[in-house]
């Protein structure tokens, strides 16, 4: 891993009414590194990341801990200048991320113009594999396929050549075959431009094919973090094991009896005492309802004293 680019230390995110959406998140992304952040919907993956960059919406803000980018505290920076210039963002649904009434080339150019810069739109589209970029630049989003729209979104995020991309479920809305194409594109861009990615997803198979390290979130907390090859093949936290067991198998020969994770994730409004996972945990003990474990370990961290 190269020098730290993004470092979240004990980050707390709350609503204006004091509902805690992220609770002491510690996560780093090094230069040129791909870090996956996984968990069920509502686990806090997106809100943690968007909050530290001022994109979480009104009434949601960082109330504790620190978030630094290249060593500078984000709380003291003009985040409007950071977004796009230093950090690019690619969102889940390119249909809603792109303005339907503006030509795609104009939207890429606008991303640079906000920062007083200019960009070669045709070169930006060619860089992400859009065929016939001169013609595509003149088209509107509805004239492109879903995969092409997402490539436009990636081109816009890279318009100012940031070194870090935050990718929030970037392939979740795409067909499986198109997902593979976009993942291959992201891998190629990372190699060619030395990019770092924070890759937010609920699809562990996609994360396993791309990430160097993985963090697993549950109800606003990291419960496991470490090298992707270890976390996803030898999960230690019971929640991570449940997620891995839920990955679809390829052939009947691969099928085996797998425990089914019952229930639904609790609401942050009514957070269980102790370990938030204990009501659903197959190895829970009485002490789990009292004590909230912290991440422990070195390169491989797990928030469970019973594994």
BAFI-3210 file (N, C-alpha, C; in Angstrom, 3 decimals, decimal comma, padded with zeros to 6 digits):
// residues 307
n [1|2|3|4|5|6|7|8|9|10|11|12|13|14|15|16|17|18|19|20|21|22|23|24|25|26|27|28|29|30|31|32|33|34|35|36|37|38|39|40|41|42|43|44|45|46|47|48|49|50|51|52|53|54|55|56|57|58|59|60|61|62|63|64|65|66|67|68|69|70|71|72|73|74|75|76|77|78|79|80|81|82|83|84|85|86|87|88|89|90|91|92|93|94|95|96|97|98|99|100|101|102|103|104|105|106|107|108|109|110|111|112|113|114|115|116|117|118|119|120|121|122|123|124|125|126|127|128|129|130|131|132|133|134|135|136|137|138|139|140|141|142|143|144|145|146|147|148|149|150|151|152|153|154|155|156|157|158|159|160|161|162|163|164|165|166|167|168|169|170|171|172|173|174|175|176|177|178|179|180|181|182|183|184|185|186|187|188|189|190|191|192|193|194|195|196|197|198|199|200|201|202|203|204|205|206|207|208|209|210|211|212|213|214|215|216|217|218|219|220|221|222|223|224|225|226|227|228|229|230|231|232|233|234|235|236|237|238|239|240|241|242|243|244|245|246|247|248|249|250|251|252|253|254|255|256|257|258|259|260|261|262|263|264|265|266|267|268|269|270|271|272|273|274|275|276|277|278|279|280|281|282|283|284|285|286|287|288|289|290|291|292|293|294|295|296|297|298|299|300|301|302|303|304|305|306|307]
n.u [000,843|000,504|001,321|-000,967|-004,077|-006,847|-008,137|-010,132|-010,944|-012,340|-014,867|-017,969|-021,305|-024,248|-027,799|-029,693|-031,349|-029,991|-029,756|-027,671|-025,807|-023,391|-020,867|-018,120|-016,180|-013,312|-011,132|-008,945|-007,576|-005,092|-002,648|-003,195|-004,597|-007,291|-010,103|-012,689|-015,998|-018,404|-021,682|-025,055|-027,949|-028,472|-026,484|-024,702|-022,703|-022,722|-023,634|-021,666|-019,418|-020,351|-021,006|-018,546|-017,577|-019,374|-021,778|-024,030|-026,525|-029,082|-029,042|-027,597|-024,549|-020,998|-020,175|-018,247|-014,860|-012,272|-011,623|-009,330|-007,661|-005,005|-003,571|-004,698|-007,193|-010,492|-012,584|-011,720|-011,492|-012,567|-015,068|-016,353|-014,397|-012,752|-014,245|-014,423|-012,051|-009,992|-011,121|-013,121|-016,499|-018,610|-021,796|-024,587|-026,811|-026,681|-028,635|-030,009|-027,925|-026,984|-027,907|-030,952|-031,552|-029,314|-026,542|-024,216|-021,498|-021,378|-021,931|-019,701|-017,768|-018,707|-018,191|-015,476|-015,371|-016,483|-014,363|-012,782|-011,362|-010,517|-011,493|-010,684|-013,213|-013,765|-011,456|-011,685|-013,966|-013,089|-011,091|-012,471|-013,499|-015,690|-017,236|-016,774|-016,437|-016,798|-019,327|-020,924|-020,581|-022,260|-024,739|-027,725|-028,342|-030,422|-030,104|-028,099|-026,862|-027,279|-024,778|-023,060|-023,851|-022,933|-020,218|-019,879|-020,446|-018,209|-016,193|-016,794|-016,282|-013,560|-012,657|-010,975|-008,785|-008,560|-006,997|-008,278|-011,159|-014,500|-016,681|-019,908|-021,779|-021,376|-022,006|-024,368|-026,878|-026,709|-026,850|-025,697|-023,667|-022,817|-021,968|-019,563|-018,003|-017,760|-016,471|-014,054|-013,179|-012,809|-010,727|-008,723|-008,453|-007,534|-005,053|-003,759|-003,805|-003,024|-004,900|-006,721|-009,325|-012,368|-014,590|-017,846|-020,226|-022,759|-022,486|-020,596|-019,137|-018,373|-016,771|-014,767|-013,454|-012,056|-011,061|-008,344|-008,272|-010,842|-013,589|-016,090|-019,331|-021,758|-024,706|-023,650|-021,097|-017,735|-017,141|-015,364|-012,180|-009,680|-007,167|-008,532|-008,495|-008,265|-010,386|-012,680|-012,442|-011,845|-013,693|-014,101|-015,697|-019,035|-021,060|-019,786|-019,258|-021,868|-022,575|-020,750|-021,553|-023,930|-023,332|-024,109|-023,771|-021,933|-022,322|-024,286|-022,646|-021,168|-022,843|-023,814|-024,860|-025,899|-025,881|-028,698|-029,101|-031,126|-033,915|-033,993|-031,752|-031,373|-032,910|-031,163|-032,366|-033,309|-031,167|-029,686|-028,527|-025,084|-023,249|-024,315|-025,047|-025,820|-028,562|-029,066|-027,052|-025,425|-023,637|-023,903|-023,447|-024,401|-022,931|-022,637|-024,803|-024,269|-021,689|-020,030|-018,034|-014,773|-012,924|-010,213|-006,827|-004,164|-003,147|-005,379|-008,484|-011,000|-014,197|-015,073|-014,950|-015,163|-014,220]
n.v [-001,201|002,228|005,630|006,970|008,032|008,567|008,748|007,588|008,118|006,913|007,888|009,473|009,695|011,541|012,246|015,345|015,021|013,433|010,718|008,019|007,176|006,280|004,806|005,347|004,753|003,353|003,525|003,133|004,264|003,606|005,123|004,236|001,983|-000,405|-000,434|-002,265|-001,769|-003,295|-004,709|-005,193|-003,463|-000,315|-000,530|001,492|002,124|003,893|006,343|006,997|007,527|009,531|011,526|012,457|013,842|015,815|015,240|013,979|015,024|017,300|017,894|015,645|014,828|014,791|014,180|013,404|012,209|012,059|012,878|012,584|013,763|013,054|013,770|016,182|017,686|017,061|018,481|021,070|021,968|023,374|021,705|021,726|022,340|020,181|017,985|016,361|017,649|016,558|014,209|011,905|010,968|008,214|007,117|004,893|004,624|005,453|006,671|008,455|009,955|011,456|014,425|014,556|016,358|017,520|017,409|014,683|015,256|017,943|017,709|016,416|018,337|020,415|019,482|019,926|022,666|023,854|023,987|025,817|024,800|023,145|020,431|017,797|016,536|014,484|012,918|012,160|010,525|008,530|007,440|005,928|003,962|004,503|004,116|005,875|008,646|011,394|011,565|010,488|012,354|014,388|013,413|012,705|011,485|009,492|008,343|006,563|003,328|001,557|000,703|002,343|004,843|004,652|004,564|007,153|008,486|007,683|008,836|011,522|011,689|011,388|013,623|015,723|014,365|013,141|011,435|009,641|007,680|007,484|004,956|004,204|001,556|000,990|-000,792|-001,987|-001,499|-002,507|-004,889|-008,313|-009,082|-006,596|-005,536|-006,961|-005,908|-003,215|-003,504|-004,598|-002,380|-000,524|-001,754|-001,626|001,181|001,820|000,595|001,973|004,671|004,795|004,922|005,248|003,451|003,680|001,349|000,842|-001,584|-004,181|-006,572|-009,207|-010,844|-009,220|-007,380|-009,095|-009,674|-007,412|-005,817|-004,922|-004,755|-005,296|-003,932|-004,689|-003,741|-003,239|-001,995|000,651|000,234|-000,978|-004,391|-006,252|-006,283|-006,342|-007,978|-008,682|-011,272|-012,861|-012,115|-012,730|-015,395|-016,734|-015,927|-014,368|-012,969|-013,560|-012,269|-011,577|-014,165|-015,012|-013,311|-014,152|-016,799|-016,364|-015,829|-016,667|-020,011|-021,727|-024,252|-027,296|-029,059|-027,460|-026,757|-026,679|-027,345|-024,398|-021,928|-019,872|-016,454|-015,046|-012,764|-009,102|-006,319|-004,257|-001,043|002,094|003,858|002,359|000,964|-002,114|-003,050|-003,458|-005,642|-004,932|-006,888|-009,089|-010,015|-011,512|-013,281|-016,423|-017,403|-016,000|-014,849|-014,360|-012,125|-010,636|-009,020|-006,970|-005,826|-003,862|-004,835|-003,826|-003,255|-005,416|-006,470|-006,847|-006,587|-007,870|-007,322|-007,845|-007,506|-009,131|-011,063|-013,772|-015,346]
n.w [000,000|-000,815|000,251|002,686|001,483|001,968|005,187|007,668|010,958|013,742|012,994|013,364|012,378|012,328|012,393|012,417|014,551|016,236|015,674|015,282|012,567|011,610|013,487|014,927|012,827|011,421|008,816|006,045|002,934|000,744|-001,494|-004,837|-004,124|-003,875|-002,040|-000,732|000,478|002,220|002,914|004,166|002,787|004,250|006,127|006,530|004,766|002,489|003,614|005,453|003,854|002,070|003,884|004,957|002,824|002,480|001,150|002,062|002,401|003,681|007,195|007,930|009,237|009,988|013,259|014,986|015,479|012,908|009,481|006,978|004,041|002,117|004,373|005,172|007,141|006,403|007,459|007,614|005,043|001,881|000,700|-001,725|-003,515|-003,218|-004,092|-007,122|-008,076|-006,408|-005,518|-007,181|-008,010|-008,541|-009,149|-008,332|-010,195|-013,429|-014,926|-013,336|-012,343|-014,425|-016,178|-017,833|-019,895|-020,898|-023,116|-023,224|-023,527|-022,778|-020,090|-019,068|-019,643|-018,044|-015,487|-015,245|-015,696|-013,462|-011,759|-012,953|-015,083|-018,216|-020,326|-022,552|-024,111|-025,967|-025,779|-023,122|-023,185|-024,938|-023,359|-021,498|-023,028|-024,713|-027,780|-030,912|-029,934|-030,577|-031,754|-029,722|-027,713|-028,465|-027,996|-026,021|-022,645|-022,746|-025,202|-025,054|-024,033|-020,854|-019,902|-021,396|-020,434|-017,809|-018,283|-019,215|-016,835|-015,358|-016,902|-016,467|-013,720|-013,786|-015,029|-014,112|-013,439|-010,730|-007,978|-006,406|-006,474|-005,469|-005,535|-005,685|-005,482|-008,329|-010,394|-009,849|-011,014|-013,532|-016,266|-015,959|-017,799|-018,679|-016,293|-015,872|-017,943|-017,135|-014,665|-015,575|-017,024|-014,928|-013,568|-015,516|-015,824|-013,305|-013,303|-015,413|-014,673|-012,054|-009,967|-006,861|-005,268|-003,473|-003,037|-002,897|-002,119|-002,248|-003,364|-002,997|-004,699|-006,856|-005,497|-004,574|-006,922|-007,480|-005,304|-003,083|-000,299|002,187|003,934|006,276|007,032|009,610|010,730|010,935|011,918|011,529|011,285|010,484|008,888|006,406|004,277|001,070|-000,033|002,229|003,980|002,478|001,834|004,144|006,318|009,522|011,403|012,532|011,046|008,636|007,735|007,233|005,115|003,140|002,831|001,574|-001,048|-004,348|-005,557|-008,163|-009,342|-008,840|-007,447|-005,843|-003,859|-000,469|002,883|004,223|006,711|007,323|007,521|009,764|010,240|010,136|009,542|012,391|013,147|013,080|014,789|016,856|018,204|019,112|022,409|023,458|021,342|018,162|016,382|017,813|018,202|015,914|015,701|015,349|017,244|019,541|022,906|026,376|027,250|024,955|024,623|026,241|026,064|023,665|021,158|020,000|016,936|016,571|016,312|013,870|010,754|010,012|011,126|013,561|015,000|017,288|020,132|020,266|018,269]
ca.u [000,000|001,238|000,975|-002,402|-004,793|-008,033|-008,092|-011,240|-010,568|-013,418|-015,857|-019,362|-022,229|-025,561|-028,808|-029,866|-032,070|-029,099|-029,719|-026,300|-025,802|-022,065|-020,495|-016,714|-015,624|-011,887|-010,877|-007,941|-007,360|-003,762|-002,452|-003,212|-005,232|-008,734|-010,697|-014,113|-016,786|-019,567|-022,666|-026,430|-028,510|-028,700|-025,393|-023,946|-021,586|-022,806|-023,789|-020,371|-018,547|-020,889|-020,995|-017,227|-017,340|-020,433|-022,786|-025,035|-027,827|-029,331|-029,305|-026,711|-023,196|-019,987|-020,200|-017,130|-013,749|-011,633|-011,445|-008,265|-007,315|-003,580|-003,129|-005,426|-008,490|-011,564|-013,457|-011,195|-011,337|-013,752|-015,365|-016,762|-013,168|-012,191|-015,045|-014,141|-010,629|-009,154|-011,881|-014,222|-017,596|-019,423|-022,952|-025,172|-027,695|-026,271|-029,813|-030,349|-026,725|-026,788|-029,062|-031,545|-031,746|-028,016|-025,712|-023,248|-020,231|-021,488|-021,900|-018,302|-017,069|-019,164|-017,506|-014,175|-015,574|-016,749|-013,063|-012,000|-010,500|-011,099|-011,192|-010,919|-014,334|-013,623|-010,399|-012,212|-014,859|-012,267|-010,333|-013,313|-013,959|-016,917|-016,930|-017,162|-016,665|-017,274|-020,776|-021,552|-020,546|-023,379|-025,998|-028,319|-028,219|-031,389|-029,681|-027,016|-027,209|-026,922|-023,335|-022,423|-024,102|-022,035|-018,892|-019,904|-020,313|-016,814|-015,412|-017,033|-015,575|-012,121|-012,389|-009,865|-007,741|-008,351|-006,282|-009,173|-012,546|-015,477|-017,606|-021,031|-022,568|-021,321|-022,478|-025,543|-028,056|-026,378|-026,946|-024,513|-022,594|-022,312|-021,221|-018,210|-017,291|-017,440|-015,445|-012,786|-012,777|-012,290|-009,425|-007,790|-008,203|-006,717|-003,682|-003,170|-003,715|-002,586|-005,994|-007,197|-010,779|-013,191|-015,614|-018,958|-021,065|-023,300|-022,170|-019,257|-018,419|-017,756|-015,698|-013,681|-012,719|-011,433|-010,493|-007,161|-008,731|-012,296|-014,178|-017,469|-020,065|-023,067|-025,354|-022,797|-019,784|-016,942|-017,045|-014,191|-011,428|-008,401|-006,938|-009,742|-008,368|-008,460|-011,711|-013,749|-012,289|-011,782|-014,318|-014,048|-016,875|-020,235|-021,802|-019,063|-019,495|-023,220|-022,548|-020,031|-022,397|-025,049|-022,898|-024,634|-022,783|-021,982|-022,802|-024,860|-021,590|-020,647|-023,830|-023,688|-025,759|-025,412|-026,785|-029,433|-029,124|-032,518|-034,247|-033,582|-030,877|-032,137|-032,868|-030,298|-033,194|-033,516|-029,952|-029,592|-027,395|-023,950|-022,952|-025,557|-025,363|-026,095|-029,879|-029,086|-025,783|-025,545|-022,735|-024,033|-023,422|-025,045|-022,108|-022,737|-025,877|-023,822|-020,450|-019,879|-016,614|-014,061|-012,040|-008,941|-005,934|-003,235|-003,547|-006,699|-009,169|-012,328|-014,882|-015,768|-013,989|-015,483|-013,771]
ca.v [000,000|003,473|006,585|007,087|009,130|008,830|008,089|007,843|007,712|007,002|008,803|009,350|010,452|011,596|013,155|016,504|014,568|012,626|009,304|007,709|006,362|005,667|004,810|005,062|004,031|003,496|002,937|003,854|003,926|004,046|005,502|003,106|000,822|-000,583|-000,896|-002,541|-001,567|-004,133|-004,885|-005,103|-002,127|000,304|-000,789|002,720|002,247|005,105|007,566|007,328|008,109|010,791|012,538|013,074|014,731|016,810|014,860|013,125|015,671|018,179|017,294|014,512|015,399|014,164|014,793|012,931|011,617|012,874|012,331|013,346|013,447|013,404|014,363|017,411|017,422|017,467|019,442|022,415|022,247|023,691|020,414|021,945|022,303|018,830|017,091|016,517|017,938|015,591|012,964|011,758|010,151|007,484|006,660|003,620|004,638|006,527|007,340|009,575|010,750|012,354|015,282|014,040|017,390|018,058|016,474|014,051|015,978|019,172|017,362|016,144|019,628|021,204|018,991|020,600|024,113|024,264|024,229|026,721|024,014|022,637|019,028|017,269|015,623|013,292|012,084|011,595|009,422|007,459|006,843|004,954|002,949|004,844|004,159|007,068|009,641|012,684|011,471|010,246|013,588|015,234|012,743|012,855|010,219|008,457|007,739|005,629|002,167|001,713|000,580|003,537|005,954|004,538|004,974|008,614|008,886|007,484|009,866|012,793|011,632|011,454|014,777|016,512|013,412|012,912|010,179|008,776|007,600|006,834|004,272|003,769|000,555|001,473|-001,765|-002,668|-001,325|-002,963|-006,324|-009,042|-009,015|-005,228|-005,402|-007,472|-004,951|-002,017|-003,895|-004,685|-001,008|000,083|-002,359|-001,084|002,585|001,856|000,245|002,986|006,003|004,716|005,420|004,554|003,336|003,198|000,674|000,501|-002,572|-005,283|-007,772|-009,628|-011,438|-008,119|-006,847|-010,072|-009,648|-006,109|-005,122|-005,395|-004,940|-005,223|-003,642|-005,177|-002,874|-003,646|-000,959|001,804|-000,099|-002,006|-005,595|-007,000|-005,556|-006,962|-008,315|-009,244|-012,716|-013,524|-011,837|-013,331|-016,853|-017,253|-014,907|-014,688|-012,461|-014,305|-011,543|-011,766|-015,540|-015,076|-012,668|-015,017|-017,969|-015,963|-015,693|-017,789|-020,988|-021,869|-025,573|-028,066|-029,704|-026,482|-026,462|-027,349|-026,759|-023,099|-021,281|-018,732|-015,356|-014,676|-011,418|-007,931|-005,425|-003,314|000,362|002,931|004,533|001,423|000,147|-003,070|-002,828|-004,351|-005,885|-004,738|-008,099|-010,248|-010,641|-012,382|-014,011|-017,832|-017,770|-014,962|-015,229|-013,307|-010,915|-009,885|-008,038|-005,959|-005,195|-003,617|-005,090|-002,967|-003,956|-005,761|-007,223|-006,051|-006,454|-008,494|-006,857|-008,418|-006,985|-010,210|-011,745|-015,204|-016,044]
ca.w [000,000|-000,869|001,305|002,929|000,834|002,770|006,492|008,576|012,302|014,736|012,416|013,793|011,536|012,973|011,872|013,299|015,741|017,055|015,306|014,877|011,357|011,583|014,897|015,179|011,680|011,131|007,501|005,270|001,530|000,357|-002,892|-005,754|-003,487|-004,012|-000,787|-000,828|001,688|001,940|003,971|003,711|002,649|005,547|007,070|006,762|003,826|001,684|004,397|006,050|002,843|001,560|004,944|005,137|001,694|002,430|000,158|002,683|002,414|004,828|008,492|008,202|009,268|010,839|014,583|015,795|014,757|011,880|008,139|006,328|002,662|001,976|005,625|005,502|007,751|005,497|008,136|007,424|003,619|001,077|000,071|-003,109|-004,300|-003,119|-004,926|-008,546|-008,295|-005,686|-005,376|-008,121|-007,500|-009,511|-008,395|-008,722|-011,353|-014,342|-015,473|-012,459|-012,091|-015,564|-016,453|-019,079|-020,907|-021,311|-023,872|-022,318|-023,605|-021,983|-018,664|-018,728|-019,665|-016,903|-014,291|-015,183|-015,709|-012,077|-011,119|-013,775|-015,957|-019,439|-020,541|-023,891|-023,896|-026,817|-025,193|-021,872|-023,537|-025,494|-022,256|-020,804|-023,968|-025,430|-029,209|-031,656|-028,873|-031,083|-031,925|-028,420|-026,929|-028,872|-027,689|-024,700|-021,917|-023,127|-026,460|-024,748|-023,212|-019,441|-019,742|-021,934|-019,507|-016,664|-018,751|-019,210|-015,436|-014,956|-017,594|-015,770|-012,438|-014,034|-015,880|-013,588|-013,041|-009,301|-007,706|-005,636|-006,895|-004,605|-006,424|-004,851|-006,210|-009,716|-011,385|-009,315|-011,862|-014,881|-016,557|-015,505|-018,802|-018,688|-015,034|-016,079|-018,780|-016,358|-013,694|-016,314|-017,309|-013,699|-013,291|-016,501|-015,486|-012,086|-013,696|-016,304|-014,064|-010,661|-009,134|-005,660|-005,257|-002,367|-003,821|-002,014|-002,808|-001,460|-004,134|-002,583|-005,825|-007,585|-004,655|-004,532|-008,190|-007,704|-004,148|-002,365|001,079|002,345|005,228|006,367|007,950|010,118|011,537|011,166|012,466|010,879|012,110|010,027|007,869|006,123|002,872|000,472|-000,192|003,519|004,537|001,696|001,759|005,507|007,166|010,955|012,104|012,108|010,014|007,379|007,291|006,675|003,808|002,207|002,569|000,726|-002,441|-005,137|-006,018|-009,613|-009,757|-007,724|-006,660|-004,879|-002,837|000,818|003,873|004,639|007,658|006,805|008,469|009,979|010,675|009,377|010,318|013,222|012,764|013,915|015,792|017,959|018,166|020,221|023,319|023,244|019,938|017,420|015,620|018,665|018,058|014,742|015,649|015,746|018,342|020,570|024,311|027,179|027,332|023,699|024,762|027,208|025,635|022,228|020,891|019,059|016,009|017,193|015,461|013,102|009,354|009,934|012,318|013,749|016,184|017,992|020,988|020,333|017,049]
c.u [000,875|000,874|-000,531|-002,971|-005,982|-007,923|-009,276|-010,861|-011,705|-014,536|-017,267|-020,209|-023,617|-026,506|-028,945|-030,631|-031,244|-029,121|-028,341|-026,317|-024,458|-021,465|-019,042|-016,035|-014,152|-011,595|-009,835|-007,950|-005,996|-003,693|-002,399|-003,884|-006,733|-009,259|-012,194|-014,785|-018,126|-020,465|-024,057|-026,851|-028,831|-027,593|-024,535|-022,814|-021,594|-022,846|-022,480|-019,497|-019,062|-020,833|-019,634|-016,881|-018,486|-021,533|-023,936|-026,410|-028,030|-029,609|-028,466|-025,278|-022,282|-019,962|-019,053|-016,064|-013,186|-011,587|-010,410|-008,046|-005,911|-003,085|-003,856|-006,811|-009,593|-012,487|-012,994|-011,021|-012,658|-014,074|-015,841|-015,549|-012,542|-012,912|-014,785|-012,671|-009,740|-009,807|-013,023|-015,256|-018,354|-020,562|-023,633|-025,912|-027,301|-027,452|-030,198|-029,137|-026,462|-028,061|-029,666|-031,622|-030,444|-027,232|-024,594|-021,897|-020,242|-021,396|-020,484|-017,519|-017,434|-018,457|-016,138|-014,338|-015,833|-015,458|-012,174|-011,050|-011,249|-010,675|-011,483|-011,975|-014,178|-012,549|-010,884|-013,125|-014,079|-011,515|-011,137|-013,992|-015,273|-016,589|-017,459|-017,432|-017,177|-018,791|-021,474|-021,595|-021,715|-024,736|-026,462|-028,286|-029,181|-031,023|-028,563|-027,554|-026,803|-025,432|-022,588|-022,646|-023,180|-020,604|-018,788|-019,741|-018,890|-015,927|-015,574|-016,284|-014,074|-011,706|-011,176|-008,723|-007,512|-007,641|-007,131|-010,566|-013,352|-016,556|-018,715|-021,952|-022,543|-021,831|-023,793|-026,751|-027,850|-026,605|-025,625|-023,365|-021,982|-021,531|-019,768|-017,390|-016,862|-016,376|-014,081|-012,265|-012,164|-010,919|-008,363|-007,440|-007,303|-005,256|-003,024|-002,925|-003,279|-003,627|-006,155|-008,719|-011,278|-014,453|-016,704|-019,892|-021,694|-023,008|-020,730|-018,461|-017,713|-016,577|-014,501|-012,835|-011,878|-010,598|-009,216|-007,506|-010,240|-012,634|-015,639|-018,197|-021,401|-023,570|-024,378|-021,433|-019,065|-016,828|-015,877|-013,519|-010,087|-008,233|-008,140|-009,666|-008,576|-009,881|-012,799|-013,599|-012,234|-012,380|-014,329|-015,272|-018,114|-021,040|-021,112|-019,277|-020,867|-023,273|-021,872|-020,869|-023,579|-024,643|-023,424|-023,512|-022,987|-022,598|-023,410|-023,793|-021,032|-021,597|-023,558|-024,678|-025,159|-026,386|-027,447|-029,504|-030,553|-032,680|-033,748|-032,617|-031,726|-031,995|-031,877|-031,072|-033,361|-032,363|-029,913|-028,425|-026,270|-023,589|-024,254|-025,983|-025,891|-027,509|-029,974|-027,913|-025,938|-024,639|-022,817|-024,036|-024,047|-024,250|-022,226|-023,829|-025,480|-022,654|-020,407|-018,408|-016,045|-013,260|-010,700|-008,133|-005,018|-003,729|-004,947|-007,454|-010,605|-012,905|-015,728|-014,741|-014,163|-015,073|-012,239]
c.v [001,247|004,381|006,712|008,276|009,537|008,058|008,550|007,282|007,992|007,950|008,453|010,242|010,381|012,494|014,325|016,135|013,616|011,143|009,000|006,727|005,678|005,866|004,388|004,283|004,385|002,782|003,785|003,362|004,486|004,414|004,252|001,861|000,805|-001,190|-001,072|-002,319|-002,239|-004,249|-004,773|-003,651|-001,572|000,096|000,446|002,953|003,603|006,357|007,970|008,074|009,449|011,890|013,216|014,007|015,720|016,518|014,048|013,762|016,494|017,406|016,090|015,029|014,576|014,903|014,329|012,294|012,571|012,111|013,194|012,841|013,963|014,168|015,620|017,058|017,951|018,500|020,880|022,814|022,673|022,446|020,573|021,935|020,920|017,875|017,386|016,746|016,878|014,211|012,972|010,799|009,514|006,839|005,463|003,669|005,777|007,274|008,552|010,469|011,747|013,150|014,885|015,060|018,018|016,995|015,944|014,770|017,239|018,859|017,030|017,458|020,471|020,780|019,643|022,113|024,651|024,635|025,131|026,030|023,635|021,194|018,682|016,178|014,344|012,354|011,423|010,417|008,243|006,716|005,777|003,986|003,231|004,928|005,436|008,230|010,986|012,672|011,310|011,521|014,495|014,646|013,050|011,495|009,127|007,764|006,720|004,443|002,415|001,633|001,790|004,743|005,874|004,881|006,500|009,129|008,747|008,538|011,214|012,821|011,801|012,715|015,577|015,638|013,343|011,578|009,188|008,847|006,904|006,269|003,648|002,857|000,846|000,491|-002,417|-002,584|-001,853|-004,462|-007,004|-008,927|-007,625|-004,950|-005,811|-006,510|-003,722|-002,336|-003,998|-003,295|-000,353|-000,471|-001,776|000,374|002,702|001,557|001,382|004,320|005,982|005,196|004,606|004,564|003,017|002,671|000,161|-000,458|-003,520|-006,616|-008,186|-010,229|-010,359|-007,565|-007,793|-010,026|-008,392|-005,602|-005,771|-005,669|-004,737|-004,856|-004,066|-004,359|-003,494|-002,553|000,149|001,519|-001,099|-003,201|-006,480|-006,206|-006,230|-007,238|-009,056|-010,761|-013,487|-013,347|-012,621|-014,833|-017,496|-016,221|-015,336|-014,186|-013,214|-013,597|-011,686|-013,169|-015,678|-014,431|-013,550|-016,239|-017,641|-015,760|-016,885|-018,707|-021,247|-023,194|-026,292|-028,714|-028,767|-026,256|-027,273|-026,711|-025,467|-022,499|-020,068|-017,667|-014,860|-013,216|-010,341|-007,094|-004,463|-001,890|001,111|003,672|003,670|000,429|-000,820|-002,729|-003,811|-004,441|-005,814|-005,985|-009,230|-010,816|-011,624|-013,353|-015,455|-018,236|-016,767|-015,561|-014,102|-012,009|-010,048|-008,818|-006,893|-005,148|-005,048|-003,772|-004,124|-003,826|-004,201|-006,615|-006,288|-005,834|-007,014|-008,175|-007,405|-007,875|-008,085|-010,958|-013,263|-015,956|-016,131]
c.w [000,000|000,289|001,459|002,173|001,687|004,074|007,327|009,937|013,270|014,276|012,896|012,895|012,173|012,182|012,847|014,571|016,601|016,776|014,717|013,714|011,125|012,959|015,076|014,068|011,497|009,814|006,781|003,827|001,151|-001,112|-003,759|-005,223|-003,774|-002,723|-001,006|000,510|001,452|003,168|003,381|003,507|004,033|006,549|007,328|005,797|003,110|002,545|005,066|005,057|002,348|002,619|005,061|003,978|001,486|001,431|000,749|002,756|003,675|006,106|008,834|008,150|010,167|012,169|015,483|014,939|013,728|010,564|007,440|004,911|002,423|003,201|006,047|006,025|006,838|006,134|007,924|005,969|002,993|000,258|-001,367|-004,032|-004,295|-004,071|-006,401|-008,822|-007,674|-005,578|-006,384|-007,573|-008,663|-008,731|-009,060|-010,045|-012,293|-014,943|-014,639|-012,189|-013,214|-015,816|-017,793|-020,205|-021,393|-022,070|-022,966|-022,363|-022,775|-020,496|-018,206|-018,670|-018,449|-015,623|-014,130|-015,047|-014,304|-011,360|-011,969|-014,720|-017,222|-019,633|-021,992|-023,779|-024,721|-026,254|-023,908|-022,154|-024,116|-024,396|-021,523|-021,775|-024,658|-026,919|-029,863|-030,703|-029,370|-031,242|-030,586|-027,583|-027,249|-028,507|-026,270|-023,987|-022,379|-024,445|-026,268|-023,957|-021,767|-019,213|-020,259|-021,027|-018,305|-017,059|-018,809|-017,776|-014,934|-015,615|-016,906|-014,442|-012,611|-014,785|-015,434|-013,067|-011,525|-009,098|-006,924|-006,229|-005,809|-005,511|-005,581|-005,657|-007,718|-010,758|-010,964|-010,237|-013,273|-015,035|-016,215|-016,503|-018,849|-017,404|-015,236|-016,919|-017,980|-015,302|-014,375|-016,668|-016,081|-013,356|-014,238|-016,188|-014,264|-012,402|-014,471|-015,610|-012,600|-009,677|-007,861|-005,714|-003,851|-003,019|-002,885|-002,744|-001,805|-002,141|-003,836|-003,732|-006,638|-006,796|-004,639|-005,790|-008,361|-006,530|-003,633|-000,900|001,139|003,782|005,205|007,425|008,348|011,055|011,944|011,748|011,584|011,812|011,687|008,924|007,678|004,651|002,284|000,361|001,096|004,032|003,807|001,501|003,140|006,460|008,628|011,705|011,630|011,025|008,655|006,845|006,653|005,289|002,769|001,856|001,666|-000,730|-003,227|-005,609|-007,497|-010,056|-008,566|-006,851|-005,606|-003,718|-001,574|001,763|004,383|005,638|007,022|007,886|008,609|010,350|009,742|010,217|011,146|012,735|013,645|014,998|017,035|017,985|019,354|021,146|023,021|021,780|019,145|016,655|016,495|018,517|016,889|014,715|016,116|016,902|019,491|021,972|025,127|027,229|026,076|023,757|025,690|026,663|024,125|021,860|019,864|018,092|016,678|016,232|014,705|011,692|009,113|011,217|012,361|015,050|016,807|018,841|020,976|019,087|017,044]
res [x|x|x|x|x|x|x|x|x|x|x|x|x|x|x|x|x|x|x|x|x|x|x|x|x|x|x|x|x|x|x|x|x|x|x|x|x|x|x|x|x|x|x|x|x|x|x|x|x|x|x|x|x|x|x|x|x|x|x|x|x|x|x|x|x|x|x|x|x|x|x|x|x|x|x|x|x|x|x|x|x|x|x|x|x|x|x|x|x|x|x|x|x|x|x|x|x|x|x|x|x|x|x|x|x|x|x|x|x|x|x|x|x|x|x|x|x|x|x|x|x|x|x|x|x|x|x|x|x|x|x|x|x|x|x|x|x|x|x|x|x|x|x|x|x|x|x|x|x|x|x|x|x|x|x|x|x|x|x|x|x|x|x|x|x|x|x|x|x|x|x|x|x|x|x|x|x|x|x|x|x|x|x|x|x|x|x|x|x|x|x|x|x|x|x|x|x|x|x|x|x|x|x|x|x|x|x|x|x|x|x|x|x|x|x|x|x|x|x|x|x|x|x|x|x|x|x|x|x|x|x|x|x|x|x|x|x|x|x|x|x|x|x|x|x|x|x|x|x|x|x|x|x|x|x|x|x|x|x|x|x|x|x|x|x|x|x|x|x|x|x|x|x|x|x|x|x|x|x|x|x|x|x|x|x|x|x|x|x|x|x|x|x|x|x|x|x|x|x|x|x|x|x|x|x|x|x]
***
